[in-house]
Amino acid sequence: MKKILFFLFIANFFSAQNPDLLNTNWKITKMVSEIRPDQFPPPMPYEQVSHFSTTAPQLSLSFFNIVSANLTFSGQNIFTVSNKTCTYADYWDDNGEVNQFFDSLCAFFDNGNTYHYYIGNSGSNKTLVIHSAIFEEIHFTSTNLATTENKLSQYALAPNPVNRILTVQNSVGINSVQIFDLLGKLVHELKNNNAKTLDIDMQNFKTGIYFIKLNNDKTFKIIKE
């Protein structure tokens, strides 16, 4: 009877994993492999947040660039990767550490491979560990966006990636828009009188990654296809 209860406990434990996986903002804390036991992410000027979703792509892992992939869940703590893509813009503000770290993140996920994950608690935060078949791991912690980050909830930017028109919305209004390229050069600027919705034509922008600063307050990364 004890064994039955134990296995029921384990089954219920794992069945609770998907909601935590899907409803949490995750921040990478380190990668672990036999070659590099602890590879910590280099510092970035803004928080990198990754998400899991029920709709494709189910994985959107962000560390300056983005790893996107479709995930097929097999049980509550196992998934298989397909249609993985990685963006490859160069980060210029260090000696290559960000680019190298992202290369490791991109290489971790491979089409057709199966991964196990575990979610636990560490104090007030949740922890997520994803294991590959070759004993590599990515570690995450849950993140509650800071007070300034909570303003993200007021904004909506779509589509992202964008091909032509980027629509920006904010329920309290948008007074200014600045778009910068990867070198920090201002490539577009728009001032408006508290408009709640703006359509920005990016058709003539070169393909790549840009940063859009709204209301001189918050900066978002956008990808031009």
PATORVO-560051 format. One record per residue (C-alpha): residue in three letters; x, y, z; residue number from 0. Coordinates in steps of 0.25 Angstrom, whole numbers, always signed. Example, Ala and Ser with C-alpha at 12.3 -4.5 7.8 and 13.67 -1.06 7.14 Angstrom:
REM PATORVO-560051
ATOM   type      xx      yy      zz   seq
ATOM    ala     +49     -18     +31     0
ATOM    ser     +55      -4     +29     1
END
This chain:
REM PATORVO-560051
ATOM   type      xx      yy      zz   seq
ATOM    met      +0      +0      +0     0
ATOM    lys     +11     +10      +3     1
ATOM    lys     +18      +7     -10     2
ATOM    ile      +5     +10     -17     3
ATOM    leu      +3     +23     -10     4
ATOM    phe     +17     +27     -13     5
ATOM    phe     +16     +25     -28     6
ATOM    leu      +2     +32     -27     7
ATOM    phe     +10     +44     -20     8
ATOM    ile     +21     +44     -31     9
ATOM    ala     +10     +43     -42    10
ATOM    asn      +3     +55     -36    11
ATOM    phe     +16     +62     -34    12
ATOM    phe     +19     +61     -48    13
ATOM    ser      +5     +64     -53    14
ATOM    ala      +7     +78     -46    15
ATOM    gln     +19     +82     -54    16
ATOM    asn     +13     +87     -67    17
ATOM    pro      +5     +98     -61    18
ATOM    asp     +18    +103     -54    19
ATOM    leu     +26    +102     -66    20
ATOM    leu     +16    +109     -75    21
ATOM    asn     +11    +120     -65    22
ATOM    thr     +25    +125     -61    23
ATOM    asn     +35    +135     -66    24
ATOM    trp     +49    +128     -65    25
ATOM    lys     +63    +134     -65    26
ATOM    ile     +75    +126     -68    27
ATOM    thr     +85    +124     -56    28
ATOM    lys     +95    +115     -62    29
ATOM    met     +98    +103     -72    30
ATOM    val    +105     +90     -67    31
ATOM    ser    +113     +81     -76    32
ATOM    glu    +125     +71     -74    33
ATOM    ile    +134     +81     -81    34
ATOM    arg    +129     +93     -74    35
ATOM    pro    +123     +89     -60    36
ATOM    asp    +117    +103     -57    37
ATOM    gln    +116    +113     -69    38
ATOM    phe    +109    +125     -63    39
ATOM    pro    +102    +136     -72    40
ATOM    pro    +110    +148     -75    41
ATOM    pro    +104    +161     -70    42
ATOM    met     +93    +168     -79    43
ATOM    pro     +88    +182     -78    44
ATOM    tyr     +73    +177     -77    45
ATOM    glu     +67    +165     -72    46
ATOM    gln     +66    +152     -81    47
ATOM    val     +53    +145     -79    48
ATOM    ser     +49    +131     -85    49
ATOM    his     +35    +126     -87    50
ATOM    phe     +28    +112     -90    51
ATOM    ser     +15    +112     -97    52
ATOM    thr      +4    +103    -101    53
ATOM    thr      +4    +109    -115    54
ATOM    ala     +16    +108    -125    55
ATOM    pro     +27    +111    -123    56
ATOM    gln     +25    +106    -109    57
ATOM    leu     +39    +110    -106    58
ATOM    ser     +44    +124    -106    59
ATOM    leu     +58    +125     -99    60
ATOM    ser     +64    +139     -99    61
ATOM    phe     +78    +143     -97    62
ATOM    phe     +80    +155    -106    63
ATOM    asn     +77    +145    -117    64
ATOM    ile     +65    +136    -117    65
ATOM    val     +64    +120    -118    66
ATOM    ser     +50    +116    -123    67
ATOM    ala     +45    +102    -124    68
ATOM    asn     +33     +94    -124    69
ATOM    leu     +32     +84    -113    70
ATOM    thr     +24     +71    -112    71
ATOM    phe     +21     +67     -98    72
ATOM    ser     +22     +53     -94    73
ATOM    gly     +17     +52     -80    74
ATOM    gln     +18     +64     -71    75
ATOM    asn     +33     +65     -70    76
ATOM    ile     +38     +61     -84    77
ATOM    phe     +38     +68     -97    78
ATOM    thr     +43     +66    -111    79
ATOM    val     +49     +77    -119    80
ATOM    ser     +45     +80    -134    81
ATOM    asn     +47     +92    -143    82
ATOM    lys     +57     +99    -135    83
ATOM    thr     +63    +112    -140    84
ATOM    cys     +73    +122    -134    85
ATOM    thr     +75    +137    -137    86
ATOM    tyr     +89    +141    -139    87
ATOM    ala     +91    +156    -137    88
ATOM    asp    +105    +159    -131    89
ATOM    tyr    +105    +166    -118    90
ATOM    trp    +116    +177    -118    91
ATOM    asp    +117    +182    -103    92
ATOM    asp    +127    +171     -98    93
ATOM    asn    +138    +162    -103    94
ATOM    gly    +129    +152    -109    95
ATOM    glu    +124    +145     -96    96
ATOM    val    +109    +148     -99    97
ATOM    asn    +110    +142    -113    98
ATOM    gln    +118    +130    -108    99
ATOM    phe    +108    +127     -97   100
ATOM    phe     +96    +128    -106   101
ATOM    asp    +104    +118    -116   102
ATOM    ser    +104    +108    -104   103
ATOM    leu     +89    +110    -102   104
ATOM    cys     +86    +109    -117   105
ATOM    ala     +94     +96    -117   106
ATOM    phe     +87     +90    -105   107
ATOM    phe     +74     +88    -112   108
ATOM    asp     +74     +79    -125   109
ATOM    asn     +63     +75    -134   110
ATOM    gly     +58     +61    -131   111
ATOM    asn     +64     +60    -117   112
ATOM    thr     +57     +57    -104   113
ATOM    tyr     +59     +65     -91   114
ATOM    his     +55     +63     -77   115
ATOM    tyr     +52     +75     -67   116
ATOM    tyr     +50     +76     -52   117
ATOM    ile     +43     +88     -45   118
ATOM    gly     +46     +90     -30   119
ATOM    asn     +45    +102     -20   120
ATOM    ser     +57    +110     -15   121
ATOM    gly     +52    +119      -4   122
ATOM    ser     +41    +128     -11   123
ATOM    asn     +46    +125     -25   124
ATOM    lys     +43    +113     -34   125
ATOM    thr     +55    +106     -40   126
ATOM    leu     +55     +99     -54   127
ATOM    val     +66     +89     -59   128
ATOM    ile     +65     +83     -73   129
ATOM    his     +74     +71     -75   130
ATOM    ser     +79     +66     -89   131
ATOM    ala     +82     +52     -92   132
ATOM    ile     +97     +55     -92   133
ATOM    phe     +97     +60     -78   134
ATOM    glu     +96     +75     -80   135
ATOM    glu     +87     +84     -73   136
ATOM    ile     +81     +98     -73   137
ATOM    his     +77    +104     -60   138
ATOM    phe     +66    +114     -58   139
ATOM    thr     +60    +122     -47   140
ATOM    ser     +46    +128     -47   141
ATOM    thr     +46    +143     -48   142
ATOM    asn     +36    +154     -43   143
ATOM    leu     +38    +166     -52   144
ATOM    ala     +43    +178     -44   145
ATOM    thr     +34    +190     -42   146
ATOM    thr     +40    +196     -55   147
ATOM    glu     +38    +183     -62   148
ATOM    asn     +23    +182     -58   149
ATOM    lys     +21    +193     -68   150
ATOM    leu     +23    +183     -79   151
ATOM    ser      +9    +178     -76   152
ATOM    gln      +4    +192     -81   153
ATOM    tyr     +10    +190     -94   154
ATOM    ala      +7    +181    -106   155
ATOM    leu     +16    +180    -118   156
ATOM    ala     +12    +171    -130   157
ATOM    pro     +16    +164    -138   158
ATOM    asn     +30    +161    -133   159
ATOM    pro     +37    +157    -142   160
ATOM    val     +32    +167    -151   161
ATOM    asn     +32    +168    -166   162
ATOM    arg     +26    +182    -169   163
ATOM    ile     +16    +188    -159   164
ATOM    leu     +19    +188    -144   165
ATOM    thr      +7    +191    -136   166
ATOM    val     +10    +197    -122   167
ATOM    gln      -1    +199    -111   168
ATOM    asn      -1    +204     -97   169
ATOM    ser     -13    +207     -89   170
ATOM    val      -8    +219     -83   171
ATOM    gly      -2    +225     -96   172
ATOM    ile     +11    +226    -104   173
ATOM    asn     +18    +239    -104   174
ATOM    ser     +31    +236    -111   175
ATOM    val     +37    +224    -119   176
ATOM    gln     +52    +222    -122   177
ATOM    ile     +57    +211    -130   178
ATOM    phe     +72    +207    -129   179
ATOM    asp     +81    +197    -136   180
ATOM    leu     +91    +188    -130   181
ATOM    leu    +102    +198    -130   182
ATOM    gly     +93    +208    -122   183
ATOM    lys     +90    +217    -134   184
ATOM    leu     +76    +224    -134   185
ATOM    val     +70    +220    -147   186
ATOM    his     +56    +224    -145   187
ATOM    glu     +49    +234    -135   188
ATOM    leu     +34    +238    -133   189
ATOM    lys     +27    +247    -124   190
ATOM    asn     +12    +246    -121   191
ATOM    asn      +2    +253    -112   192
ATOM    asn      -1    +241    -103   193
ATOM    ala      -6    +232    -114   194
ATOM    lys     -11    +218    -109   195
ATOM    thr      -8    +211    -122   196
ATOM    leu      +3    +214    -132   197
ATOM    asp      +7    +206    -145   198
ATOM    ile     +21    +207    -149   199
ATOM    asp     +25    +204    -163   200
ATOM    met     +38    +195    -163   201
ATOM    gln     +37    +190    -177   202
ATOM    asn     +50    +198    -181   203
ATOM    phe     +58    +194    -169   204
ATOM    lys     +69    +184    -171   205
ATOM    thr     +67    +170    -166   206
ATOM    gly     +73    +168    -152   207
ATOM    ile     +71    +172    -137   208
ATOM    tyr     +66    +186    -132   209
ATOM    phe     +63    +192    -119   210
ATOM    ile     +50    +200    -117   211
ATOM    lys     +50    +210    -106   212
ATOM    leu     +36    +215    -102   213
ATOM    asn     +32    +227     -94   214
ATOM    asn     +47    +229     -90   215
ATOM    asp     +45    +218     -80   216
ATOM    lys     +45    +203     -85   217
ATOM    thr     +53    +197     -96   218
ATOM    phe     +48    +184    -104   219
ATOM    lys     +56    +176    -114   220
ATOM    ile     +49    +174    -127   221
ATOM    ile     +54    +165    -139   222
ATOM    lys     +52    +170    -153   223
ATOM    glu     +50    +159    -163   224
END
